[in-house]
Amino acid sequence: MLSSEILSIAELPERVEQLLQEDARIAMATCLDLGDQFEVIYHFNKGLELINLRVRIDRGEELPSISHLTLNAALIENEMREFFGINITDIAIDFKGGMLLAGNSPKAPMLKSLKI
């Protein structure tokens, strides 16, 4: 079964905590560049059920990390920060933009606005 929930930034931590208490685990996250906004979709699975938590943020808006609730999110959030330039705050293990991209790589290379 697949379900999708649209949440505010404020609702996200509580819903993540609830899913974790129900033995769900984060499987992946997806980031979509919508122009003036990003949509971040956290994908959780609980048995055979897939739960998508969708959050929209404006460019430049902060998205608090969920890695203090589930450490697995730290790598996913570092990747989104590097590839999209999203301001994800308080990541438990913070690579400060150096996890995947080399120093001379384009900044936020997955943005639609990047000219190559």
C-alpha positions in Angstrom: 0.0 0.0 0.0 1.2 3.5 -0.8 0.2 6.7 1.1 1.2 10.3 0.8 0.9 13.0 3.4 1.4 16.7 2.9 2.9 18.3 6.0 4.1 21.6 7.1 7.7 22.0 8.4 6.3 22.2 11.9 4.4 18.9 11.6 7.2 16.9 10.1 9.2 15.9 13.3 6.2 14.7 15.2 5.0 12.6 12.2 8.4 11.1 11.7 8.6 10.3 15.4 5.2 8.6 15.2 6.3 6.5 12.2 9.5 5.4 13.9 7.5 4.3 17.0 5.4 2.2 14.7 8.6 0.5 13.5 8.8 2.3 10.1 12.2 3.2 8.7 13.4 5.9 6.4 14.2 4.3 3.0 15.1 7.4 1.0 14.2 11.0 0.2 13.5 12.9 -3.0 14.0 16.5 -3.6 12.2 18.3 -6.4 13.2 21.8 -7.7 9.8 23.6 -8.3 11.3 26.9 -9.2 10.6 29.2 -6.3 10.1 26.2 -3.9 11.5 22.8 -3.2 9.4 19.7 -2.4 11.2 17.3 -0.1 9.6 13.8 0.1 10.7 11.5 2.8 10.0 7.9 2.0 9.3 5.5 4.9 8.5 1.9 4.8 6.6 -0.1 7.4 6.4 -3.7 6.4 4.9 -3.7 2.9 3.5 -0.2 3.3 5.2 2.9 1.8 4.5 6.2 3.4 5.6 9.5 1.7 5.9 12.6 3.8 5.8 15.7 1.6 7.1 19.1 2.7 7.3 22.2 0.6 9.8 25.0 1.4 10.6 28.3 -0.2 14.1 28.8 -1.6 16.3 30.0 1.3 13.9 28.8 3.9 15.4 26.5 6.6 14.3 22.8 6.8 15.2 21.3 10.2 16.9 18.0 10.0 15.1 14.8 11.1 18.5 13.1 11.7 18.2 13.6 15.5 15.2 11.2 15.2 16.6 8.7 12.7 20.4 8.9 12.0 19.9 7.4 8.6 18.5 10.7 7.4 21.9 12.4 7.9 23.4 11.1 4.7 20.2 11.8 2.7 20.0 15.3 4.0 23.7 16.0 3.3 23.2 14.9 -0.2 20.1 17.2 -0.7 22.0 20.1 0.7 24.9 19.6 -1.6 23.0 18.9 -4.8 20.1 21.4 -4.3 21.5 23.9 -1.9 18.7 23.4 0.6 19.3 25.0 4.0 18.9 21.9 6.1 19.8 22.8 9.7 21.2 20.7 12.6 22.2 17.6 10.6 23.6 15.1 13.2 26.6 14.2 11.0 27.2 17.4 8.9 29.7 17.1 6.1 29.5 20.9 5.4 29.0 20.4 1.7 32.0 18.0 1.2 30.4 14.6 1.3 30.0 14.0 -2.5 31.1 17.1 -4.4 34.7 18.1 -5.0 35.8 21.6 -4.1 35.8 22.6 -7.7 32.4 21.1 -8.5 29.5 23.4 -9.4 27.5 24.4 -6.4 24.0 22.8 -6.2 24.4 21.0 -9.5 20.8 19.6 -9.5 19.1 23.0 -9.7 17.1 23.7 -12.8 18.6 27.2 -13.0 22.2 25.9 -13.3 23.7 26.7 -16.6 26.2 24.2 -17.9 
